[in-house]
Amino acid sequence: MKKQILITGMALLCAWHLQAQNDIDAMRYSQITFGGTARFASMAGSMGALGGDISTLSFNPAGLAIFKKTEISITPSIFSQTTSSTYNSNTSSDSKLNFNLGNIGLVASINLIKESNTTGWENINFGFGYNRTNNFHNRMDIQADNKTSSLLDVFVANANGNPPSSFDLFSTDLAYQTYLINPDTLGNYNHVIQHYGIKQRKVVETTGAMGETVISFGGNYKSKLYLGGTIGFVKAKYHEESTYEEIDETDTIPDFKSFSFSQNLTTKGNGVNLKLGAIFRPNDWVRIGAAFHTPTSLRLRDDYNNSMKSDLENGITYDTISPQGLFEPYTITTPFRAIGSIGFIIKKLALLNVEYEYVDYTYAQLHSSPNVFSDVNSTILSKYTSTGNLRIGSEVRLDPIAIRLGYALYGSPFSSNENKNANRTSYTGGIGYRADKYFIDFAYVFTKYTEYNYLYDSPKATAVENKYKNSSFMLSLGLRF
């Protein structure tokens, strides 16, 4: 086998890191969902002007000030994701199931109403808890015949004009070590696939989540103005394993049977943000809410490695593995968010909340020292755009039973025509039982969206259409005292 290079110095890893960390990573941690309690989810996360739910600590913390009693809740959840991928007119699908904790929290309410109290503040509340804000569990299977291009085209393009000692140790060098790309007598590189018509397949499995531990404070002024603030401590973990294959199923390509390229990435990190909110109650049946979220600054670390295996004719095989890659620290800054909402309370019979959230995804940025992400940040500015998210939630009370429905439309963050309509739509529903000292709530959330991407970066590559559908089943158990 050609000489295997196993050097793990940071300088040698930077070239791969520029490819590994890109605008997709910024978007992964910038888009959040409405996790939390079952009541909150069954109303599509639309409670910004209503409050009175622990999940609002992560959206409009002024909702904390609505509480009149101390409350504890916990929400286990089941998440199921199915992805249908269409590539070169062939459709395949795969799915993944995940059990998780959507919420756990405590709200403590202190009553300030006394005969001697002339300040107007009726109660102050403290909140502490955890809300899950994103779920990365997914599995997809993409496969089809390709008569126009190969991943090896990319490796050949990267190799030409460069000596082997400068090859990327995590991609081009692996193809070189396994004899998938080879120089001719003039020093130009070619790959072993002499004519196209191979079967291509990529299987990707991802795990992990984002969630935040929240510490909140809120106050109720004369039951007219409710104010609140939250410090959110965000934790993110993302793991991806993928295997890409090209196979000569018809046995028509001389000296080639197949090759596989496997990639393994784990990203972990922590961040912090601040949320401020207010709810104004002009009368008994209307509430107006507003909230502002500062950007979250996530300090991250990547661990990664790749491997490649080739199967040539006559039983000749080669396999090699990259060094263990490490890149730390670097920072992803997510966009700020502004939320406005209006809620209606129809006596003790029903609730309705409508809210609009503004997010400008061009504010997402990657940073390191020294900063190697200028090109990535330029891509973010050109590829993404600002958008609005609409959430509507309702509740009908048939004491002690409550029935809830919701709808959410998350606008596409993409400015390009190809993904311009990549909106996320959620339909929600649930039921709850509420007694004086305890409650039980159930929610179901169905979300669907479509995105397009490519298996590799080549002018001849064709897009893959990925249709995502996920379901969440949530059960909240709570105590009041």
Sequence and secondary structure as in RCSB ss.txt:
>XXXX:A:sequence
MKKQILITGMALLCAWHLQAQNDIDAMRYSQITFGGTARFASMAGSMGALGGDISTLSFNPAGLAIFKKTEISIT
PSIFSQTTSSTYNSNTSSDSKLNFNLGNIGLVASINLIKESNTTGWENINFGFGYNRTNNFHNRMDIQADNKTSS
LLDVFVANANGNPPSSFDLFSTDLAYQTYLINPDTLGNYNHVIQHYGIKQRKVVETTGAMGETVISFGGNYKSKL
YLGGTIGFVKAKYHEESTYEEIDETDTIPDFKSFSFSQNLTTKGNGVNLKLGAIFRPNDWVRIGAAFHTPTSLRL
RDDYNNSMKSDLENGITYDTISPQGLFEPYTITTPFRAIGSIGFIIKKLALLNVEYEYVDYTYAQLHSSPNVFSD
VNSTILSKYTSTGNLRIGSEVRLDPIAIRLGYALYGSPFSSNENKNANRTSYTGGIGYRADKYFIDFAYVFTKYT
EYNYLYDSPKATAVENKYKNSSFMLSLGLRF
>XXXX:A:secstr
         HHHHHHHHHHHSSHHHHHHHH     S HHHHHTTT  TTT  SGGGGGT GGGGGG  S EEEEE
EEEEEEEEEEEETTEEEEEEEEEEEEEEEEEEEEEE   TT  S EEEEEEEEEEEEEEE  EEEEEEEEESS  
HHHHHHHHHTTS GGGS TTTHHHHHHTTSEEE TTS EEES  S  EEEEEEEEEEEEEEEEEEEEEEEETTTE
EEEEEEEEEEEEEEEEEEEEEE TT  STT  EEEEEEEEEEEEEEEEEEEEEEEEEETTEEEEEEEE   EEEE
EEEEEEEEEEE GGG EEEEE   EEEEEEEEE   EEEEEEEEEETTTEEEEEEEEEEEGGG EEE SS   HH
HHHHHHHHB EEEEEEEEEEEEETTEEEEEEEEEE   B SSTTTT  EEEEEEEEEEE SSEEEEEEEEEEEEE
EEE SS  TT   EEEEEEEEEEEEEEEEE 
